Amino acid sequence: MDKTKRPGAPHGTGRAEGNDFASISPTAKVVAYFRAYTDIPYAKWIAQEANAAQVSMEMLGGWDKLDKMAGFLVPFLELRYKGINAQLGRLGSNSILEIASGISPRAIELSRNPYLNYVATDLPEMMGEQVSLFSRILSGSTRSNLFMLGANALNLQELEAAAAILRARAVPITVINEGLLVYLTKEEKARVASNIHSVLGGSGAWVTPDIYTSQELEAMIRRDPEMSDALDAVWGKVHRDMRDNMFDTREEAVSLFEGLGFRVERRKSMDGSFVMSSLLRLGPSEDRLEALGKHETWVMRPRQQ
């Protein structure tokens, strides 16, 4: 899709038990704007149809800032997305529950495999946008292996209802999320993790790239000082500062998840199993490769009692 030079989607969250997450939703359109500059299937079309370019420009304060951020964010977001898919392949996952899916193209991409069952969940308003977009992609047809439900990651009952669809078809379940945890407080992270542990029921796995530390954020800003202004703009609009929510160290994160009953495997996202289209376009600079090489995708399984 190249109707515009600037491809222009939400990974969603709304109101849950007194916590206002609705303001976070537009950040997914910023993600979609940058994701559209990769070869991820459906990314350009979704970004364009969701008006991601305009939303991103307004949130970050101009096209010049978007252009300056692209050199880091495009490969970072491509790696995050493809890193999850790579781990799903290694796990042989054919029963996937995605939380806070927004309008990421993963559900529509992976459900092309008729032997894979996929349940995408998000808050109802976000799910409504995803259903609308996916229906247009499929030209009104349906896929018997793709389900899209309203569910809040902080609500165990809603997640259990989504997981029940998969249990009726195939087990074990693999739960995934991309981009949600960075906005949650440590208490909320623990609650989501506990809910996922319950949903998995002693088998399956949880795959997420959302484990970052405050030191990693500071290093990113040192490499690209303009990122600081852009992040401040985002945090001001979502009313949540990721610096307040990050782990001090990765060991702190391991301790939290192990304490909730998980066995943690930290895997390098850049593992050579997929092509990074953005690096082919931008070039593999030393700083860029160093930063991407440190990125991890975590695979967490319920610890056997």
Number of C-alpha atoms within 10 A of each C-alpha: 14 9 8 9 8 18 25 29 35 26 29 30 28 17 12 14 7 6 8 13 18 16 17 21 21 22 24 24 28 26 23 32 30 31 29 26 21 19 14 17 14 18 25 26 20 27 30 22 15 22 17 28 26 18 19 26 17 13 22 21 15 12 15 10 16 20 10 14 17 17 17 20 17 22 26 19 19 23 26 21 23 19 26 23 18 18 19 21 11 9 14 11 19 22 24 28 27 25 28 27 29 28 30 26 23 20 22 21 13 17 20 13 12 13 11 17 25 27 22 26 27 27 25 18 15 23 25 16 16 28 16 12 18 20 14 12 14 11 9 9 10 11 12 10 17 18 19 21 20 19 23 22 26 19 14 18 14 16 25 17 13 23 23 11 16 22 14 8 12 14 16 18 23 28 25 22 20 21 20 20 23 22 22 19 17 17 10 15 21 19 18 21 22 18 20 25 24 15 23 21 12 16 16 20 27 25 23 23 26 19 19 21 20 17 14 17 16 14 12 15 15 12 14 14 12 13 19 15 14 18 16 14 15 22 19 13 16 18 13 19 18 21 17 14 20 24 22 15 14 15 10 12 20 20 12 17 20 16 12 17 19 23 16 19 14 15 16 16 23 21 12 9 11 12 13 19 17 23 17 11 11 14 12 14 9 8 11 17 14 11 15 17 14 12 22 23 23 23 23 24 22 22 14 9 5
